[in-house]
Amino acid sequence: MAVNQETFDLGSEPALPARLERERIHFNKVAIRNFPPDLVMPLWSVRRYEHPSAETSFPLEYAFYLLGDVRGRTIVDLGCGDGLNTVILASLGARVIAIDISDKSLETTSNRVWANRIEKNVLVVHGDAAAIPVEDGRVDGVLCSSLLRHVDCVAAARQIRRILKPGGVASFVEQVNGPVWLAKVRSFLPRPEHVIDDERPLTLKQVCSVSRAVGSPGRSRKFMLTSRILDRLGLRHISAMQKSHMMDSWILRRFAFARALASPLVWEARKER
């Protein structure tokens, strides 16, 4: 499996539908603005995702916990963005199919893959979640982070089910809505630059619909309280964010009422055997 450079040549492709073109342009701008200065991922950063705890304070670690051991398995990184998760998966021994609607994001992913010398384990594909360009029943797992709120989430879930092998698992990380008053408070905070105007957090009803469309729901946890505020304010210093995540985890374990305010939700859905 190798990085597919041809996916970057979009000049000969037919015009994209309005939604896809809007998202492609938006995420191309985000990819250019947020181009990572250091593409090489240190080994210690990869290792934290190798055997994450079920009690981890960090949502992405929990998403990897739900995926399980990826060594030797074929995993789709759906909505791969800048390729960070792709590199982690491939570095842990997975065969990765990295898919995104943004050609600039795929270019960054490709550069990151080559910089980390894992190109033999990665296939980069330009595609949409509504028509995932992967054969039926081909993959063992799907990692889907911060994508479903941009698309028809149930249609995407049906596509995920189609490409999963029997018993395959999908691990999701998505913002979910909370109380109405909380949404009003958030409206006064700066909007993160990666947010599209018409995107909305998922409802819990949509989360259930996604899980049923894939197969059956599994484990789930909510994350982030104070860390959401820091993120909104642009205060993303690593040390401060780590401490904030750990404090949020402590609060959410001890006070059930706080979970209604937390987001994102990380959950799994599994295709039946």
Backbone hydrogen bonds in HBPLUS format (Angstrom, degrees):
<---DONOR---> <-ACCEPTOR-->    atom                        ^
c    i                          cat <-CA-CA->   ^        H-A-AA   ^      H-
h    n   atom  resd res      DA  || num        DHA   H-A  angle D-A-AA Bond
n    s   type  num  typ     dist DA aas  dist angle  dist       angle   num
A0007-THR N   A0004-ASN O   3.35 MM   3  6.03 162.3  2.38 115.2 119.5     1
A0008-PHE N   A0005-GLN O   3.15 MM   3  5.98 170.8  2.16 123.0 125.9     2
A0009-ASP N   A0006-GLU O   3.16 MM   3  5.57 160.0  2.21 113.2 118.9     3
A0013-GLU N   A0010-LEU O   3.11 MM   3  5.33 159.1  2.16 109.6 116.2     4
A0021-GLU N   A0017-PRO O   2.89 MM   4  6.08 164.8  1.91 164.0 169.2     5
A0022-ARG N   A0018-ALA O   2.92 MM   4  6.05 158.2  1.97 149.5 155.2     6
A0023-GLU N   A0019-ARG O   3.01 MM   4  6.26 162.0  2.05 152.2 156.8     7
A0024-ARG N   A0020-LEU O   2.78 MM   4  5.94 157.9  1.83 149.2 156.4     8
A0025-ILE N   A0021-GLU O   2.97 MM   4  6.11 167.9  1.98 151.3 153.5     9
A0026-HIS N   A0022-ARG O   3.01 MM   4  6.16 163.6  2.04 145.8 150.9    10
A0027-PHE N   A0023-GLU O   2.90 MM   4  6.00 175.8  1.90 156.3 157.7    11
A0028-ASN N   A0024-ARG O   2.89 MM   4  5.93 139.7  2.05 141.7 153.1    12
A0029-LYS N   A0025-ILE O   3.13 MM   4  6.37 156.1  2.19 146.3 151.3    13
A0030-VAL N   A0026-HIS O   3.05 MM   4  6.44 155.4  2.11 145.8 153.0    14
A0031-ALA N   A0027-PHE O   2.87 MM   4  5.92 157.9  1.92 139.5 145.8    15
A0032-ILE N   A0028-ASN O   2.99 MM   4  6.23 155.9  2.05 148.2 154.1    16
A0033-ARG N   A0029-LYS O   2.93 MM   4  6.09 165.4  1.95 151.7 156.0    17
A0034-ASN N   A0030-VAL O   2.85 MM   4  5.90 153.3  1.92 150.1 157.1    18
A0035-PHE N   A0032-ILE O   3.45 MM   3  5.24 161.8  2.49 105.7 104.0    19
A0045-SER N   A0042-PRO O   3.04 MM   3  5.47 132.5  2.28 107.3 119.4    20
A0046-VAL N   A0042-PRO O   3.33 MM   4  6.76 145.4  2.46 145.3 155.0    21
A0046-VAL N   A0043-LEU O   3.08 MM   3  5.14 122.9  2.42  97.6 112.0    22
A0047-ARG N   A0043-LEU O   2.95 MM   4  6.19 162.7  1.98 158.5 163.0    23
A0049-TYR N   A0046-VAL O   2.98 MM   3  5.82 164.0  2.01 125.3 130.4    24
A0050-GLU N   A0047-ARG O   3.06 MM   3  5.06 165.2  2.08 107.0 111.7    25
A0056-THR N   A0053-SER O   3.19 MM   3  5.20 164.5  2.22 109.2 109.1    26
A0062-TYR N   A0058-PHE O   3.13 MM   4  6.46 154.1  2.20 151.6 159.4    27
A0063-ALA N   A0059-PRO O   2.94 MM   4  6.26 148.5  2.04 146.8 155.9    28
A0064-PHE N   A0060-LEU O   3.03 MM   4  6.38 150.1  2.13 147.4 154.6    29
A0065-TYR N   A0061-GLU O   2.87 MM   4  6.19 145.2  2.00 142.2 153.0    30
A0066-LEU N   A0062-TYR O   2.95 MM   4  6.27 150.7  2.04 148.3 154.7    31
A0067-LEU N   A0063-ALA O   3.15 MM   4  6.45 142.7  2.30 136.4 146.2    32
A0068-GLY N   A0064-PHE O   3.12 MM   4  6.36 142.7  2.27 144.4 153.1    33
A0073-ARG N   A0070-VAL O   2.98 MM   3  5.28 165.4  2.00 134.1 134.0    34
A0072-GLY N   A0093-GLY O   2.85 MM  21  5.76 171.6  1.86 128.9 128.7    35
A0095-ARG N   A0073-ARG O   2.80 MM  22  5.95 170.5  1.81 153.1 156.5    36
A0140-ASP N   A0074-THR O   2.83 MM  66  5.36 146.3  1.94 142.8 154.0    37
A0141-GLY N   A0074-THR O   3.31 MM  67  6.67 149.1  2.41 151.3 152.3    38
A0075-ILE N   A0095-ARG O   2.83 MM  20  6.13 154.8  1.90 153.8 162.2    39
A0097-ILE N   A0075-ILE O   2.94 MM  22  6.30 156.2  2.00 148.5 154.0    40
A0076-VAL N   A0141-GLY O   2.96 MM  65  6.41 158.5  2.01 147.5 150.3    41
A0143-LEU N   A0076-VAL O   2.85 MM  67  6.18 166.6  1.86 167.8 171.6    42
A0077-ASP N   A0097-ILE O   2.92 MM  20  6.10 155.3  1.98 137.8 145.7    43
A0099-ILE N   A0077-ASP O   3.07 MM  22  6.19 173.1  2.08 150.4 152.0    44
A0078-LEU N   A0143-LEU O   2.96 MM  65  6.11 143.9  2.09 154.9 166.2    45
A0079-GLY N   A0099-ILE O   2.75 MM  20  5.57 141.9  1.89 140.4 153.0    46
A0080-CYS N   A0099-ILE O   2.93 MM  19  5.74 157.8  1.98 139.9 146.7    47
A0083-GLY N   A0080-CYS O   3.06 MM   3  5.38 163.9  2.08 132.1 134.1    48
A0087-VAL N   A0083-GLY O   2.96 MM   4  6.17 158.8  2.01 153.6 157.0    49
A0088-ILE N   A0084-LEU O   3.11 MM   4  6.44 158.8  2.15 148.4 154.3    50
A0089-LEU N   A0085-ASN O   2.91 MM   4  6.10 171.7  1.92 154.2 156.2    51
A0090-ALA N   A0086-THR O   2.94 MM   4  6.12 172.1  1.95 154.3 156.6    52
A0091-SER N   A0087-VAL O   2.82 MM   4  5.82 155.9  1.88 146.5 153.9    53
A0092-LEU N   A0088-ILE O   3.02 MM   4  6.20 133.8  2.24 142.8 154.3    54
A0092-LEU N   A0089-LEU O   3.14 MM   3  5.21 133.2  2.37  96.3 109.0    55
A0094-ALA N   A0089-LEU O   3.05 MM   5  5.48 162.3  2.09 145.4 141.0    56
A0093-GLY N   A0090-ALA O   3.01 MM   3  5.12 158.7  2.05 105.6 110.7    57
A0096-VAL N   A0121-ASN O   2.81 MM  25  6.13 162.4  1.84 174.0 170.1    58
A0123-LEU N   A0096-VAL O   2.83 MM  27  6.23 153.9  1.90 157.5 166.5    59
A0098-ALA N   A0123-LEU O   2.78 MM  25  6.09 150.9  1.86 154.4 164.1    60
A0125-VAL N   A0098-ALA O   2.77 MM  27  6.00 169.0  1.78 170.3 169.6    61
A0100-ASP N   A0125-VAL O   3.32 MM  25  6.89 147.5  2.43 157.9 167.1    62
A0127-GLY N   A0100-ASP O   3.09 MM  27  5.59 159.0  2.14 123.6 129.6    63
A0106-LEU N   A0102-SER O   3.08 MM   4  6.37 155.1  2.14 145.2 152.0    64
A0107-GLU N   A0103-ASP O   2.96 MM   4  6.20 143.7  2.09 138.2 148.2    65
A0108-THR N   A0104-LYS O   2.99 MM   4  6.31 155.7  2.05 146.8 152.6    66
A0109-THR N   A0105-SER O   2.81 MM   4  6.09 159.2  1.85 149.8 156.4    67
A0110-SER N   A0106-LEU O   2.84 MM   4  6.02 160.2  1.88 146.1 151.1    68
A0111-ASN N   A0107-GLU O   2.96 MM   4  6.22 160.0  2.00 146.8 152.1    69
A0112-ARG N   A0108-THR O   2.86 MM   4  6.10 156.1  1.91 151.1 157.9    70
A0113-VAL N   A0109-THR O   2.85 MM   4  6.06 155.7  1.90 151.4 158.5    71
A0114-TRP N   A0110-SER O   2.99 MM   4  6.25 165.5  2.01 155.2 157.6    72
A0115-ALA N   A0111-ASN O   2.93 MM   4  6.07 156.8  1.99 144.7 151.8    73
A0116-ASN N   A0112-ARG O   3.05 MM   4  6.23 141.5  2.21 142.5 151.4    74
A0118-ILE N   A0113-VAL O   3.24 MM   5  5.65 173.0  2.24 150.8 152.9    75
A0117-ARG N   A0114-TRP O   3.07 MM   3  4.91 158.8  2.12 100.9 107.3    76
A0121-ASN N   A0118-ILE O   2.97 MM   3  5.67 158.9  2.01 122.4 128.8    77
A0122-VAL N   A0119-GLU O   3.39 MM   3  5.36 171.5  2.40 106.0 108.1    78
A0131-ALA N   A0128-ASP O   3.10 MM   3  5.56 160.2  2.14 112.7 119.0    79
A0134-VAL N   A0132-ILE O   2.79 MM   2  5.64 140.7  1.94 105.6  94.2    80
A0137-GLY N   A0162-ARG O   2.83 MM  25  6.15 162.4  1.86 139.6 144.6    81
A0138-ARG N   A0163-ILE O   2.84 MM  25  5.55 113.0  2.30 125.7 138.0    82
A0139-VAL N   A0163-ILE O   2.92 MM  24  6.03 167.5  1.94 161.9 163.2    83
A0165-LYS N   A0139-VAL O   2.78 MM  26  5.67 147.2  1.89 169.6 161.0    84
A0169-VAL N   A0140-ASP O   3.25 MM  29  6.77 146.0  2.37 149.7 148.7    85
A0142-VAL N   A0169-VAL O   2.99 MM  27  6.52 143.3  2.13 145.8 153.4    86
A0171-SER N   A0142-VAL O   2.83 MM  29  6.21 164.0  1.85 170.6 174.7    87
A0144-CYS N   A0171-SER O   2.93 MM  27  6.17 172.1  1.93 167.8 168.2    88
A0173-VAL N   A0144-CYS O   3.01 MM  29  6.45 148.3  2.12 150.6 150.8    89
A0146-SER N   A0173-VAL O   2.74 MM  27  5.90 175.4  1.75 172.1 170.5    90
A0150-HIS N   A0147-LEU O   2.88 MM   3  5.69 165.0  1.90 129.6 134.6    91
A0151-VAL N   A0148-LEU O   3.22 MM   3  5.40 158.6  2.27 107.1 113.3    92
A0156-ALA N   A0152-ASP O   2.98 MM   4  6.24 158.4  2.02 156.1 162.9    93
A0157-ALA N   A0153-CYS O   2.94 MM   4  6.12 150.3  2.03 139.2 147.6    94
A0158-ARG N   A0154-VAL O   2.93 MM   4  6.23 149.6  2.02 148.0 155.6    95
A0159-GLN N   A0155-ALA O   3.11 MM   4  6.42 148.0  2.22 141.4 149.9    96
A0160-ILE N   A0156-ALA O   2.91 MM   4  6.26 151.1  2.00 147.2 155.7    97
A0161-ARG N   A0157-ALA O   2.91 MM   4  6.21 158.8  1.96 148.3 153.7    98
A0162-ARG N   A0158-ARG O   3.00 MM   4  6.21 153.4  2.07 140.6 147.8    99
A0163-ILE N   A0159-GLN O   3.14 MM   4  6.47 153.0  2.21 150.5 155.5   100
A0164-LEU N   A0160-ILE O   3.09 MM   4  6.21 135.0  2.31 147.2 158.9   101
A0168-GLY N   A0165-LYS O   2.85 MM   3  5.14 155.3  1.91 138.0 137.4   102
A0167-GLY N   A0271-LYS O   2.91 MM 104  5.04 131.1  2.15 115.8 130.5   103
A0271-LYS N   A0168-GLY O   2.94 MM 103  5.49 159.2  1.98 161.6 167.2   104
A0170-ALA N   A0269-ALA O   2.84 MM  99  5.34 163.2  1.86 164.2 169.6   105
A0269-ALA N   A0170-ALA O   3.01 MM  99  5.34 149.6  2.10 147.9 155.7   106
A0172-PHE N   A0267-TRP O   2.86 MM  95  5.40 174.5  1.87 167.7 169.4   107
A0267-TRP N   A0172-PHE O   3.10 MM  95  5.40 147.6  2.21 136.0 145.9   108
A0174-GLU N   A0265-LEU O   3.09 MM  91  5.59 167.7  2.10 154.7 157.7   109
A0265-LEU N   A0174-GLU O   2.84 MM  91  5.59 160.0  1.88 165.3 160.6   110
A0202-LEU N   A0175-GLN O   3.02 MM  27  6.37 156.6  2.07 150.2 142.7   111
A0177-ASN N   A0202-LEU O   2.85 MM  25  5.96 156.2  1.91 154.7 156.8   112
A0182-LEU N   A0179-PRO O   3.06 MM   3  5.34 129.3  2.33 102.0 115.1   113
A0183-ALA N   A0179-PRO O   3.33 MM   4  6.78 151.7  2.41 149.4 156.5   114
A0184-LYS N   A0180-VAL O   3.20 MM   4  6.58 148.3  2.31 146.1 154.7   115
A0185-VAL N   A0181-TRP O   3.07 MM   4  6.40 149.2  2.16 141.9 149.7   116
A0186-ARG N   A0182-LEU O   2.94 MM   4  6.24 161.3  1.98 152.5 157.2   117
A0187-SER N   A0183-ALA O   3.11 MM   4  6.29 135.8  2.31 136.5 147.5   118
A0188-PHE N   A0185-VAL O   3.09 MM   3  5.70 158.1  2.14 114.7 121.1   119
A0189-LEU N   A0186-ARG O   2.96 MM   3  5.20 154.4  2.03 108.0 116.3   120
A0195-VAL N   A0192-PRO O   3.18 MM   3  5.76 168.0  2.19 120.5 122.9   121
A0199-GLU N   A0196-ILE O   3.17 MM   3  5.51 169.7  2.18 117.9 120.9   122
A0206-GLN N   A0203-THR O   3.04 MM   3  5.14 119.1  2.43  96.1 110.6   123
A0207-VAL N   A0203-THR O   3.01 MM   4  6.42 153.6  2.08 148.1 155.8   124
A0208-CYS N   A0204-LEU O   3.03 MM   4  6.28 157.1  2.08 144.8 149.7   125
A0209-SER N   A0205-LYS O   2.97 MM   4  6.24 152.4  2.05 142.8 150.9   126
A0210-VAL N   A0206-GLN O   2.83 MM   4  6.09 153.9  1.90 152.8 159.3   127
A0211-SER N   A0207-VAL O   3.04 MM   4  6.32 162.5  2.07 149.9 154.1   128
A0212-ARG N   A0208-CYS O   2.97 MM   4  6.21 159.9  2.01 150.2 155.5   129
A0213-ALA N   A0209-SER O   2.93 MM   4  6.07 149.6  2.02 142.7 151.3   130
A0214-VAL N   A0210-VAL O   3.06 MM   4  6.35 143.7  2.19 146.8 156.0   131
A0215-GLY N   A0211-SER O   2.89 MM   4  6.07 161.9  1.92 149.2 155.0   132
A0216-SER N   A0270-ARG O   2.95 MM  54  5.38 147.2  2.05 136.3 146.2   133
A0270-ARG N   A0216-SER O   2.88 MM  54  5.38 161.6  1.91 151.3 154.6   134
A0218-GLY N   A0268-GLU O   2.92 MM  50  5.13 135.8  2.12 152.6 141.2   135
A0268-GLU N   A0219-ARG O   3.08 MM  49  5.80 143.0  2.23 163.8 171.0   136
A0221-ARG N   A0266-VAL O   2.88 MM  45  5.45 151.9  1.96 153.0 162.4   137
A0266-VAL N   A0221-ARG O   2.84 MM  45  5.45 171.6  1.84 166.3 169.1   138
A0223-PHE N   A0264-PRO O   2.96 MM  41  5.58 149.7  2.05 161.8 170.4   139
A0263-SER N   A0223-PHE O   2.92 MM  40  5.43 118.5  2.30 154.2 162.4   140
A0263-SER N   A0224-MET O   3.35 MM  39  5.66 153.1  2.43 143.8 150.5   141
A0228-ARG N   A0225-LEU O   3.19 MM   3  5.51 142.2  2.34 102.6 112.5   142
A0229-ILE N   A0226-THR O   3.06 MM   3  5.33 123.0  2.40 101.6 115.1   143
A0230-LEU N   A0226-THR O   3.15 MM   4  6.57 160.7  2.19 152.5 157.5   144
A0231-ASP N   A0227-SER O   2.99 MM   4  6.11 155.1  2.05 139.9 146.7   145
A0232-ARG N   A0228-ARG O   2.95 MM   4  6.17 157.1  2.00 145.8 151.7   146
A0233-LEU N   A0229-ILE O   2.98 MM   4  6.21 148.1  2.08 148.1 156.7   147
A0235-LEU N   A0230-LEU O   2.81 MM   5  4.99 148.1  1.91 160.0 154.4   148
A0234-GLY N   A0231-ASP O   3.06 MM   3  5.06 155.2  2.12 101.0 108.5   149
A0241-MET N   A0237-HIS O   2.92 MM   4  6.10 164.8  1.95 164.4 169.4   150
A0242-GLN N   A0238-ILE O   2.93 MM   4  6.09 158.0  1.98 151.7 157.6   151
A0243-LYS N   A0239-SER O   3.09 MM   4  6.30 165.4  2.11 150.1 153.6   152
A0244-SER N   A0240-ALA O   2.95 MM   4  6.09 151.9  2.03 143.1 151.7   153
A0245-HIS N   A0241-MET O   2.87 MM   4  6.08 159.0  1.92 150.5 155.3   154
A0246-MET N   A0242-GLN O   3.06 MM   4  6.29 159.3  2.10 148.3 153.6   155
A0247-MET N   A0243-LYS O   2.95 MM   4  6.18 154.7  2.02 146.1 153.0   156
A0248-ASP N   A0244-SER O   2.89 MM   4  6.10 160.1  1.93 150.4 156.2   157
A0249-SER N   A0245-HIS O   2.95 MM   4  6.18 156.1  2.01 147.6 153.8   158
A0250-TRP N   A0246-MET O   3.12 MM   4  6.35 154.1  2.19 142.7 148.9   159
A0251-ILE N   A0247-MET O   3.02 MM   4  6.31 160.6  2.06 152.3 157.2   160
A0252-LEU N   A0248-ASP O   2.89 MM   4  6.09 166.5  1.91 157.1 160.4   161
A0253-ARG N   A0249-SER O   3.06 MM   4  6.16 144.5  2.19 143.3 151.6   162
A0254-ARG N   A0250-TRP O   3.35 MM   4  6.48 143.9  2.49 140.9 149.2   163
A0254-ARG N   A0251-ILE O   3.16 MM   3  5.37 128.6  2.44  99.5 112.3   164
A0255-PHE N   A0251-ILE O   2.89 MM   4  5.86 146.9  2.00 158.9 166.9   165
A0258-ALA N   A0255-PHE O   3.08 MM   3  5.69 145.0  2.21 114.0 122.9   166
A0259-ARG N   A0256-ALA O   3.07 MM   3  5.65 155.5  2.14 115.7 122.6   167
A0260-ALA N   A0257-PHE O   3.43 MM   3  6.10 156.5  2.49 112.9 117.5   168
A0261-LEU N   A0258-ALA O   2.97 MM   3  5.48 151.7  2.05 112.4 121.0   169
A0262-ALA N   A0259-ARG O   3.24 MM   3  5.07 149.4  2.34  96.3 105.1   170
